[in-house]
Amino acid sequence: MKKVLLLVATAALALGSAQLAGAGASNSDPAGDSGTAPDITSVTAAGDAAGNLTFTVRTNQPVLAADAIVDLAFDTDQNSQTGGNGVEYAFVIASDGWEFLRWDGSKFVAAAAPSANGSYTNGVATFKVGKADLGGVSKFTYWADSVQLDANGNVIAEDTAPDGSNAYEYVQVTLRAATPTAVPARPVAGKAFAVGTRVTRVDNGAALATATVACTVRVGTTPLRATGRLRNGVAVCTMQLPTTAKGKLVRVSIKVTGQGATTTKTFSARAK
């Protein structure tokens, strides 16, 4: 593994000066451009609200060949002048194991990262790490690389994703829910009632296209069933109030989960 780490630190990470390409959680890469190196065909990134990140790199090798490497490089401050050729962290996997590296100011060293984990199964390299162990940042650029070495440790074939001097961008999404509105404005016993809130991304203001909407409703102290849905960026909880709701406090909690993030808004009003 030492030979692999040295190679990655000096050669495979040399794409650190890459220019930013289009961002996305799932990215394809052209097949047939790797020579004898693992042929990268897709790279994915996903995160959850707790900051757990999962990356996958799919190749054409069901079992990673001897002296083959697959790695992910991370520019966590998005500055090509810092780190090792712009790289602060890197995941590396070879046929004999995996390593998570960090730049210590002069070289790449093994990172003390309890959350880090790597595997290679059925042609897919999977890397997992917590946000706290990746510099604690919510936005970074990254790219994948594969290398095939000869018996002397020389690079004889290579593939990168994305191609050329480009990189992917990952942004951990944070959601913002607007002040809820109700229809009708005040709940009426025995009638249909709905509460909605517009949900957008904090980083770009875009409305959510898909999400899970969970509704928790109580009339006084009694739970009430409600249906949640997302339509045109608005999360709505609809319900039928019982005739016994008159004079009781109706409390509605709307929990929206989408793109690895969660936000919750509440509404309350006394039924008439």
HELIX and SHEET records of a PDB file:
HELIX    1   1 LYS A    2  LEU A    7  1                                   6    
HELIX    2   2 VAL A    8  ALA A   12  3                                   5    
HELIX    3   3 ALA A   14  SER A   17  5                                   4    
HELIX    4   4 LYS A  131  LEU A  134  5                                   4    
HELIX    5   5 THR A  243  ALA A  245  5                                   3    
SHEET    1   A 7 GLN A  19  LEU A  20  0                                        
SHEET    2   A 7 ASN A 166  VAL A 171  1                                        
SHEET    3   A 7 LYS A 139  LEU A 149 -1                                        
SHEET    4   A 7 ALA A  68  ASP A  75 -1                                        
SHEET    5   A 7 TYR A  89  ALA A  94 -1                                        
SHEET    6   A 7 GLY A  97  TRP A 103 -1                                        
SHEET    7   A 7 PHE A 108  ALA A 110 -1                                        
SHEET    1   B 4 GLN A  19  LEU A  20  0                                        
SHEET    2   B 4 ASN A 166  VAL A 171  1                                        
SHEET    3   B 4 LYS A 139  LEU A 149 -1                                        
SHEET    4   B 4 VAL A 155  ALA A 161 -1                                        
SHEET    1   C 5 SER A  26  SER A  28  0                                        
SHEET    2   C 5 SER A  42  GLY A  47 -1                                        
SHEET    3   C 5 ASN A  52  ARG A  58 -1                                        
SHEET    4   C 5 VAL A 124  GLY A 130 -1                                        
SHEET    5   C 5 ASN A 117  THR A 121 -1                                        
SHEET    1   D 3 LEU A 175  ALA A 177  0                                        
SHEET    2   D 3 ALA A 192  ARG A 201 -1                                        
SHEET    3   D 3 THR A 181  VAL A 183 -1                                        
SHEET    1   E 4 LEU A 175  ALA A 177  0                                        
SHEET    2   E 4 ALA A 192  ARG A 201 -1                                        
SHEET    3   E 4 VAL A 234  GLN A 240 -1                                        
SHEET    4   E 4 THR A 227  ARG A 231 -1                                        
SHEET    1   F 4 THR A 222  LEU A 224  0                                        
SHEET    2   F 4 THR A 212  VAL A 219 -1                                        
SHEET    3   F 4 LEU A 249  GLY A 258 -1                                        
SHEET    4   F 4 ALA A 261  ARG A 270 -1                                        
END                                                                             
